[in-house]
Amino acid sequence: MAEAKNQEVNQEVIQDANEAALQEFEAGLARSISQYKAGLVKTFKTKEDFLDHLKNLE
């Protein structure tokens, strides 16, 4: 019986963590979209342009 209760508690903890992670992801996505619409995001035409940009950050 105690094992079943522990398993139930573990499932609740996992569910809470999943919900928190999803909320954090959704907030980040909304922030990214807002930044894109405001023109604050750099875009790249090709993968090579993007990789060159990353190399130049160092």
trRosetta pair geometry for C-beta under 8 A, 3 or more apart (Angstrom, degrees):
i j d omega theta_ij theta_ji phi_ij phi_ji
1 4 5.7 -52 -152 32 34 111
1 5 6.6 33 150 -17 65 104
2 5 5.6 -54 -151 36 36 113
2 6 6.3 38 151 -20 67 104
3 6 5.6 -51 -148 35 33 113
3 7 6.4 35 152 -21 64 104
4 7 5.6 -52 -149 35 32 113
4 8 6.4 35 151 -21 64 104
5 8 5.6 -52 -150 34 33 113
5 9 6.4 33 152 -18 65 104
6 9 5.7 -54 -148 37 32 111
6 10 6.2 35 152 -21 65 105
7 10 5.6 -52 -148 35 31 114
7 11 6.5 34 152 -21 63 103
8 11 5.8 -52 -151 33 31 112
8 12 6.6 32 150 -18 63 104
9 12 5.6 -54 -152 35 34 112
9 13 6.5 35 151 -20 66 104
10 13 5.7 -53 -149 35 33 112
10 14 6.3 33 153 -18 66 105
11 14 5.7 -53 -147 37 32 112
11 15 6.2 34 153 -21 65 106
12 15 5.6 -52 -145 36 31 113
12 16 6.3 33 154 -19 64 105
13 16 5.8 -53 -148 36 30 111
13 17 6.4 29 153 -18 64 107
14 17 5.7 -56 -149 37 30 111
14 18 6.3 31 153 -20 65 106
15 18 5.7 -54 -147 36 30 112
15 19 6.4 29 154 -18 64 106
16 19 5.8 -56 -148 37 30 110
16 20 6.3 30 154 -19 65 107
17 20 5.7 -54 -147 37 31 111
17 21 6.3 31 154 -19 65 107
18 21 5.8 -55 -147 37 30 111
18 22 6.3 30 154 -19 64 107
19 22 5.7 -53 -146 36 31 112
19 23 6.4 32 155 -19 64 105
20 23 5.8 -54 -148 36 31 111
20 24 6.3 31 153 -19 64 107
21 24 5.7 -54 -148 37 31 112
21 25 6.3 34 152 -21 65 106
22 25 5.6 -52 -147 36 32 113
22 26 6.3 31 155 -18 65 106
23 26 5.8 -53 -145 37 30 111
23 27 6.3 31 155 -19 64 106
24 27 5.8 -54 -147 36 29 111
24 28 6.4 29 154 -18 63 108
25 28 5.8 -59 -150 38 29 111
25 29 6.3 30 153 -20 65 107
26 29 5.6 -53 -146 36 31 113
26 30 6.4 32 155 -18 64 105
27 30 5.8 -53 -148 37 31 110
27 31 6.3 33 152 -20 64 106
28 31 5.5 -53 -147 36 32 114
28 32 6.3 34 154 -21 65 105
29 32 5.7 -53 -147 35 31 112
29 33 6.4 31 154 -18 64 104
30 33 5.8 -53 -148 35 31 111
30 34 6.4 33 153 -19 64 106
31 34 5.8 -56 -151 36 30 112
31 35 6.4 29 153 -18 65 107
32 35 5.7 -55 -147 37 31 111
32 36 6.3 34 153 -22 65 105
32 41 7.4 65 -168 -85 74 139
33 36 5.6 -52 -148 34 32 114
33 37 6.4 30 155 -17 65 106
34 37 5.9 -56 -147 38 30 109
34 38 6.3 22 155 -14 64 111
35 38 5.8 -61 -145 42 30 108
35 40 4.3 -83 -169 69 83 117
35 41 5.3 100 124 -49 98 99
36 39 7.9 45 174 -65 30 21
36 40 7.4 -87 -67 53 21 73
36 41 4.5 -20 -98 14 65 142
42 53 7.3 173 127 -156 141 157
44 47 7.6 100 120 -92 129 18
44 49 4.1 177 -162 97 106 113
44 50 4.1 175 66 -64 170 83
44 53 6.6 -124 -85 -4 130 139
45 49 5.6 71 47 8 73 154
46 49 4.7 107 57 0 79 99
46 50 7.2 -141 99 -1 48 85
47 50 5.6 -56 -155 37 36 114
47 51 6.2 33 151 -18 69 106
48 51 5.7 -54 -144 39 32 109
48 52 6.2 36 155 -21 65 105
49 52 5.8 -54 -148 36 28 112
49 53 6.4 33 152 -22 62 105
50 53 5.6 -54 -153 32 31 114
50 54 6.6 30 151 -18 64 104
51 54 5.6 -51 -149 35 35 112
51 55 6.4 37 152 -21 66 104
52 55 5.7 -54 -149 34 32 112
52 56 6.4 27 155 -16 65 109
53 56 5.9 -62 -150 39 29 108
53 57 7.0 44 150 -37 62 97
54 57 5.7 -42 -158 9 36 118
55 58 6.7 -48 -176 14 41 108
